[in-house]
Each structure stands twice: as C-alpha cells, then as structure tokens.
Amino acid sequence: MESVWDYPRPPALEPCTRRVRVVLGDVTIADSARALRLLETSHPPAIYVPRQDVAPGALTAAGRPPSFCEWK
C-alpha cells in the first residue's frame, strides 16, 4: 500500500504501470497503456491520459478559461 505522505515534493511524474480505462455506462471513454501518474505529497495520485487515447467526441470544451493553480 502507498502512503500519500511518502510522495515527493516537488511533485513527480511517472508512467502508470497498469492499463487505464475510463468507462461511463457501457461506453469506453478512454483506454491507455501510456497514462502518467502525478505524485505530490499529501495528495492522491492524479492520472493523466494522453488525448490520443480518449475516444473521439467523448470530451467537450467547458466553455470557460482553464483554471490556474498558483502553486504549480
């Protein structure tokens, strides 16, 4: 088992060792063997899937400017 308190600061980016699938209902939205994990002290891992591994048309723009984090 991993502990979020063992994750590094500054954050680290590493390849996922497992296949990542995102399924909504019966529809696969994303399927990737190339996803990345972002590890940061005291935070759960964030998983990033390459855009090429997301089903076409599965995502739409939010219609607002992207968010910003002053710490990253």
N, C-alpha and C positions, 0 to 999 in steps of 0.2 A: 504494500500500500504506500502511496505517495503522500507526503505532507506538504501543504502549500507553504509552510514556513521554511522548507528546505529549498524552495525555488530561489533563483538568483536575483540580485539587484545590482546593476540594471537588468531588465528582462532579457531572456534568452529565447531564440527561435530555433526549433529543432524539427526534423521530419517526424511525422507520425509513423509509428511502427505498425499500425493496423490500418486496414481499409476503412474509409469513412463513407457512410451512406446516409443521405438525408431523405426520409420518406414521409410524405404527407398523404394520409389515407392509403390508397393503393398506388400512388404515383411517386416514382423516384425523382426527386428534385436534383440531387447531386450524388455522384459516385466517384470517389477518388482514391488512388493509391499514392497521390502526391501531396496530400494535405500537410500543413505545418501546424505545430503547437507553439503557442506563445506562453512562456512560463515566467511569472512575476511573483515575487514574494507576497504572501498572504492573499493571493487571488487564485481562483480556479483556473485551470488551463483554458485558453481560448483557441479554438480550432479555425484555421483559415483554409478554405478550399479554393484551388485555382478556378478562375472564371471559366476556363475551357472545360472543366469537369462538371459544370452546372448545366442542366437541361435548358436548351434554348427557349426563351419566353417564360421561364419559371420565375424570374425576378423582374421587378419593375422599379423604376426610379421613384424615390419618396416624394419628389416634388418640392423639396426644400434643400437649402445648402447642407453640405456634410457637417457632422458635429466635429468639435475640436476639443482635445484634452490638453490643457496647459502643461501637464506633467510628462507628456510623451513626445 
